[in-house]
C-alpha cells in the first residue's frame, strides 16, 4: 500500500512539473512578441514634412499638413479648398469683402507697404506662400527665416493651374480638382444661357481714374473673364491689359454694347455730366452695370463665379 501511494505521488509530481515547464516556455515565447507589438515601427510613423521644389528653384521643407498659413492675396484659392489662412490680405485694414462669408473674423494684414516680415513673424506661421516671385522680390530670405516659404508659380494668370498647384502643395489635390470642375461646369451653363445674346457683342470693364479712365484687357482680372472666358468682343481702341486713356477718347466707345463700371468703396465715379459719356449708346440704352471691384479685380474660381453671376444678372433678353 505504501509503495502504491509513493508511486501515485511521483506520477502527480511529474505531471505538475511538466505543466509548469510548458507554461514557462509559453510565457517566454510570447513575451518578445508582445513587446514587438507594443513598440511602434519607425516606418509606420507618418512624416511631418516633405521637401518640394518651388517655382523659383528653392528646395523647401514643407509641412505635410500646415495649420498656420499666410498667403497674401491667395485667399480666394485657399477658400476654394475650404482652408483658412492665419491672417488675410487687406487694404487699409479692409479685407476682400466677397470672401468674408468664409473668412470672417480672421485678422487682416496691414499691407500698407506690402507684406512685411515683422508682421508675418507675429502670426507664427508654419508656411508662407507667394503666388509668384514678383510678389516677394528681394525679400525671400527674410521670410524663409520665419517659416518655410514657397513660390507657387511662374504664371500669375493661370488660376486653374495655380489652384491645382496649391492643392498639391497643401495635400488637397481632390479639393482643387473639384473646385476647378465646379467652376468649369458653371461657366459652361452660363455660356449656354447667354447663347446668341452676346454673339458679336462688345463689352468693356472701365475704371474711372481722375480725368482719365482705364480699361481692363484680356490678360487682366475681370477683363480675362469678359473676353477669354465668356466670349465678349473687345473694342478696337483696347490694346493693352490695363492702360489709361484720356477722357476725350470716350467717343471711341460708341460701338460698345455693355459697359461694366468698376465700383465699390473708395472707387471713383464715371463722368456723368460729360457730354461724351452721356452720348455713348451703352449709357443711353441703360447698359452700364456696376462691377464690384472686390471680385472683378481678381481672377480666381470664387471671384470668377461671382462675375458670371453678375453678367447673367445684367445681360438677358
C-alpha positions as CSV (number, residue, x, y, z in Angstrom):
1,X,0.0,0.0,0.0
2,X,2.8,2.4,0.9
3,X,4.6,1.6,-2.4
4,X,1.4,2.3,-4.3
5,X,0.9,5.7,-2.6
6,X,4.5,6.6,-3.3
7,X,4.1,5.7,-7.0
8,X,0.9,7.8,-7.2
9,X,2.6,10.9,-5.6
10,X,5.5,10.5,-8.0
11,X,3.2,10.5,-11.0
12,X,1.3,13.6,-9.8
13,X,4.5,15.4,-9.2
14,X,5.8,14.5,-12.6
15,X,2.6,15.9,-14.2
16,X,2.8,19.2,-12.3
17,X,6.4,19.7,-13.3
18,X,5.5,19.1,-16.9
19,X,2.6,21.6,-16.8
20,X,4.7,24.3,-15.1
21,X,7.5,23.8,-17.6
22,X,5.1,24.2,-20.5
23,X,3.6,27.4,-19.1
24,X,7.1,28.8,-18.6
25,X,8.1,28.0,-22.1
26,X,4.9,29.6,-23.5
27,X,5.4,32.7,-21.4
28,X,9.0,33.0,-22.6
29,X,7.9,32.6,-26.2
30,X,5.0,35.1,-26.1
31,X,6.8,37.9,-24.2
32,X,9.0,39.0,-27.1
33,X,6.0,39.0,-29.4
34,X,4.0,41.2,-27.1
35,X,7.0,43.6,-26.7
36,X,7.3,43.8,-30.5
37,X,3.7,44.6,-30.9
38,X,3.8,47.5,-28.4
39,X,6.9,49.1,-29.9
40,X,5.9,51.3,-33.0
41,X,7.8,50.7,-36.2
42,X,9.8,53.8,-37.4
43,X,8.5,53.1,-40.9
44,X,4.9,53.4,-39.6
45,X,5.4,56.9,-38.2
46,X,3.9,59.5,-40.6
47,X,6.3,62.1,-41.9
48,X,5.5,65.7,-40.8
49,X,7.4,67.4,-43.6
50,X,8.4,66.8,-47.2
51,X,10.9,68.5,-49.5
52,X,9.4,70.2,-52.5
53,X,11.0,72.4,-55.2
54,X,9.1,75.7,-55.8
55,X,8.7,77.8,-59.0
56,X,11.9,79.7,-58.2
57,X,14.0,76.6,-57.7
58,X,14.1,76.7,-53.9
59,X,14.1,73.3,-52.1
60,X,11.6,73.8,-49.3
61,X,10.8,71.6,-46.4
62,X,7.0,72.0,-46.4
63,X,4.7,70.7,-43.6
64,X,2.6,67.8,-44.7
65,X,-0.4,69.3,-43.1
66,X,0.2,73.1,-42.5
67,X,-2.0,74.7,-39.9
68,X,-0.9,78.4,-39.9
69,X,-0.7,79.6,-43.5
70,X,0.0,83.1,-44.7
71,X,-0.6,83.5,-48.5
72,X,-1.5,87.2,-49.1
73,X,-3.9,87.7,-52.0
74,X,-4.3,84.0,-52.4
75,X,-7.3,83.8,-50.0
76,X,-9.7,83.0,-52.9
77,X,-8.0,79.7,-53.9
78,X,-7.4,78.8,-50.2
79,X,-11.2,79.3,-49.6
80,X,-11.9,77.2,-52.7
81,X,-10.0,74.4,-50.9
82,X,-12.0,75.1,-47.7
83,X,-8.9,76.3,-45.9
84,X,-8.3,79.4,-43.9
85,X,-5.1,81.5,-43.5
86,X,-3.9,82.7,-40.1
87,X,-4.2,86.3,-41.4
88,X,-5.7,87.7,-44.6
89,X,-4.8,90.3,-47.2
90,X,-6.4,93.8,-47.0
91,X,-6.1,97.4,-47.9
92,X,-6.2,100.0,-45.1
93,X,-7.4,97.2,-42.8
94,X,-10.2,96.2,-45.1
95,X,-10.2,92.6,-46.4
96,X,-11.7,91.3,-49.6
97,X,-15.4,91.6,-48.8
98,X,-16.6,88.9,-51.2
99,X,-14.7,86.3,-49.2
100,X,-15.9,87.3,-45.7
101,X,-18.6,84.7,-45.6
102,X,-15.7,82.2,-45.4
103,X,-13.0,84.3,-43.7
104,X,-15.0,86.4,-41.2
105,X,-13.0,87.0,-38.0
106,X,-9.6,86.3,-39.5
107,X,-7.1,89.1,-38.7
108,X,-6.3,91.5,-41.6
109,X,-2.7,92.1,-42.6
110,X,-1.8,95.8,-42.8
111,X,-0.2,95.6,-46.3
112,X,0.3,99.4,-46.4
113,X,3.8,98.9,-47.7
114,X,3.4,95.4,-48.9
115,X,3.8,92.2,-46.8
116,X,6.3,92.9,-44.0
117,X,8.4,90.1,-42.4
118,X,7.9,91.6,-38.9
119,X,4.1,91.4,-39.2
120,X,4.3,87.9,-40.7
121,X,6.5,86.8,-37.8
122,X,3.9,88.0,-35.3
123,X,1.4,85.3,-36.6
124,X,3.9,82.4,-36.1
125,X,3.1,80.8,-39.5
126,X,4.2,77.3,-40.4
127,X,4.0,78.0,-44.1
128,X,4.3,81.2,-46.2
129,X,3.2,81.1,-49.8
130,X,3.8,83.7,-52.6
131,X,1.9,83.3,-55.9
132,X,5.0,84.3,-58.0
133,X,8.5,85.6,-57.3
134,X,7.3,89.1,-58.2
135,X,5.3,89.2,-55.0
136,X,8.4,88.8,-52.8
137,X,11.2,90.3,-55.0
138,X,14.4,90.5,-52.9
139,X,12.8,89.7,-49.6
140,X,12.6,85.9,-49.9
141,X,15.4,85.1,-47.5
142,X,13.8,87.3,-44.8
143,X,10.6,85.3,-45.0
144,X,12.4,82.0,-45.2
145,X,13.9,82.7,-41.8
146,X,10.5,82.9,-40.3
147,X,8.9,79.8,-41.8
148,X,9.1,77.6,-44.9
149,X,8.5,79.9,-47.8
150,X,7.2,78.6,-51.2
151,X,6.9,80.4,-54.6
152,X,3.9,78.7,-56.1
153,X,4.0,79.6,-59.8
154,X,5.8,81.4,-62.6
155,X,2.5,82.5,-64.2
156,X,0.1,84.6,-62.1
157,X,-2.7,84.4,-64.8
158,X,-3.0,80.7,-64.9
159,X,-5.5,80.5,-62.0
160,X,-6.7,76.9,-62.8
161,X,-3.1,75.6,-62.9
162,X,-2.2,77.6,-59.8
163,X,-5.2,76.3,-57.9
164,X,-4.1,72.7,-58.7
165,X,-0.5,73.5,-57.7
166,X,-1.8,74.9,-54.4
167,X,-3.9,71.7,-53.9
168,X,-0.7,69.6,-54.4
169,X,1.3,71.8,-52.0
170,X,-1.3,71.5,-49.3
171,X,-2.3,67.9,-49.8
172,X,-5.7,68.9,-51.1
173,X,-5.5,67.6,-54.7
174,X,-9.1,66.3,-54.8
175,X,-10.5,69.6,-53.4
176,X,-8.6,71.5,-56.1
177,X,-9.9,69.3,-58.9
178,X,-13.4,69.6,-57.6
179,X,-13.2,73.4,-57.4
180,X,-12.0,73.7,-61.0
181,X,-14.6,71.2,-62.3
182,X,-17.4,73.0,-60.4
183,X,-16.4,76.4,-61.9
184,X,-16.0,75.0,-65.4
185,X,-19.5,73.5,-65.2
186,X,-20.9,76.9,-64.1
187,X,-19.1,78.6,-67.0
188,X,-20.4,76.1,-69.5
189,X,-24.0,76.5,-68.3
190,X,-23.6,80.4,-68.3
191,X,-22.4,80.4,-71.9
192,X,-25.3,78.2,-72.9
193,X,-27.7,80.6,-71.1
194,X,-26.2,83.6,-72.7
195,X,-26.1,81.9,-76.1
196,X,-26.6,84.2,-79.0
197,X,-27.3,87.2,-76.7
198,X,-23.6,88.1,-76.7
199,X,-22.7,86.8,-80.1
200,X,-20.8,89.7,-81.7
201,X,-21.5,92.0,-78.7
202,X,-18.7,94.3,-77.4
203,X,-18.1,94.9,-73.7
204,X,-15.6,96.8,-71.6
205,X,-14.6,96.8,-67.9
206,X,-14.0,100.5,-67.3
207,X,-12.4,102.2,-64.2
208,X,-12.6,106.0,-63.9
209,X,-9.3,107.5,-62.8
210,X,-9.2,111.2,-62.3
211,X,-9.6,112.9,-65.6
212,X,-8.9,109.7,-67.4
213,X,-10.1,106.1,-67.4
214,X,-8.6,102.6,-67.6
215,X,-9.8,99.6,-69.5
216,X,-9.1,96.0,-68.5
217,X,-7.7,93.9,-71.2
218,X,-8.0,90.1,-71.8
219,X,-5.0,89.4,-69.6
220,X,-6.1,91.4,-66.6
221,X,-8.5,90.2,-63.9
222,X,-12.2,90.8,-64.9
223,X,-11.1,91.6,-68.5
224,X,-10.0,88.0,-68.8
225,X,-13.4,86.9,-67.8
226,X,-15.2,89.1,-70.3
227,X,-13.1,88.2,-73.3
228,X,-11.3,84.9,-72.7
229,X,-14.0,83.0,-70.7
230,X,-17.4,84.5,-71.6
231,X,-16.6,85.5,-75.2
232,X,-17.5,89.2,-75.5
233,X,-15.7,91.1,-78.2
234,X,-13.3,93.9,-77.2
235,X,-13.4,97.4,-78.8
236,X,-10.7,98.4,-81.4
237,X,-9.3,101.0,-79.0
238,X,-8.4,98.4,-76.4
239,X,-4.7,97.5,-76.9
240,X,-3.1,96.7,-73.5
241,X,-4.2,94.9,-70.4
242,X,-4.6,97.9,-68.0
243,X,-3.9,101.1,-69.8
244,X,-5.1,104.6,-69.2
245,X,-7.0,106.6,-71.8
246,X,-7.8,110.3,-71.9
247,X,-11.4,111.4,-71.4
248,X,-11.5,112.6,-74.9
249,X,-11.3,109.1,-76.2
250,X,-14.6,108.1,-74.6
251,X,-16.1,108.8,-78.0
252,X,-14.3,105.7,-79.3
253,X,-16.5,103.5,-77.1
254,X,-19.5,104.3,-79.3
255,X,-19.7,100.8,-80.6
256,X,-19.6,99.2,-77.1
257,X,-22.8,97.3,-76.2
258,X,-22.1,96.8,-72.5
259,X,-20.0,98.9,-70.0
260,X,-19.1,97.2,-66.7
261,X,-18.1,100.0,-64.4
262,X,-15.7,99.2,-61.7
263,X,-17.4,100.2,-58.4
264,X,-17.0,99.8,-54.7
265,X,-16.0,101.8,-51.6
266,X,-13.4,104.4,-52.5
267,X,-13.8,103.9,-56.2
268,X,-14.2,107.0,-58.5
269,X,-17.5,107.7,-60.3
270,X,-17.9,108.0,-64.0
271,X,-18.0,111.5,-65.7
272,X,-21.8,111.6,-65.6
273,X,-22.0,115.2,-66.7
274,X,-19.6,114.8,-69.6
275,X,-21.4,115.0,-73.0
276,X,-19.1,112.3,-74.4
277,X,-20.2,110.0,-71.6
278,X,-23.8,110.8,-71.9
279,X,-23.7,110.3,-75.6
280,X,-22.5,106.7,-75.5
281,X,-25.1,104.2,-76.8
282,X,-24.4,101.9,-73.8
283,X,-25.1,104.8,-71.4
284,X,-28.2,106.0,-73.2
285,X,-29.5,102.4,-73.5
286,X,-29.1,101.7,-69.8
287,X,-26.4,99.1,-70.4
288,X,-23.9,100.4,-67.8
289,X,-23.6,97.9,-64.9
290,X,-21.8,98.1,-61.6
291,X,-18.8,95.7,-61.3
292,X,-17.8,95.3,-57.7
293,X,-14.0,95.8,-57.5
294,X,-13.8,93.1,-54.8
295,X,-14.3,90.2,-57.2
296,X,-13.9,91.9,-60.6
297,X,-10.4,93.0,-59.6
298,X,-9.5,89.3,-59.2
299,X,-9.0,86.2,-61.2
300,X,-9.7,83.0,-59.2
301,X,-12.5,80.5,-59.1
302,X,-14.7,82.1,-56.5
303,X,-14.3,85.6,-57.8
304,X,-14.9,84.5,-61.4
305,X,-18.0,82.6,-60.4
306,X,-19.4,85.9,-58.9
307,X,-18.5,87.7,-62.2
308,X,-20.5,85.1,-64.0
309,X,-23.5,85.7,-61.7
310,X,-23.2,89.5,-62.4
311,X,-23.2,89.0,-66.2
312,X,-26.2,86.7,-66.1
313,X,-28.0,89.2,-63.9
314,X,-27.4,92.1,-66.2
315,X,-27.3,90.6,-69.7
316,X,-30.6,88.9,-70.6
317,X,-33.5,89.2,-73.0
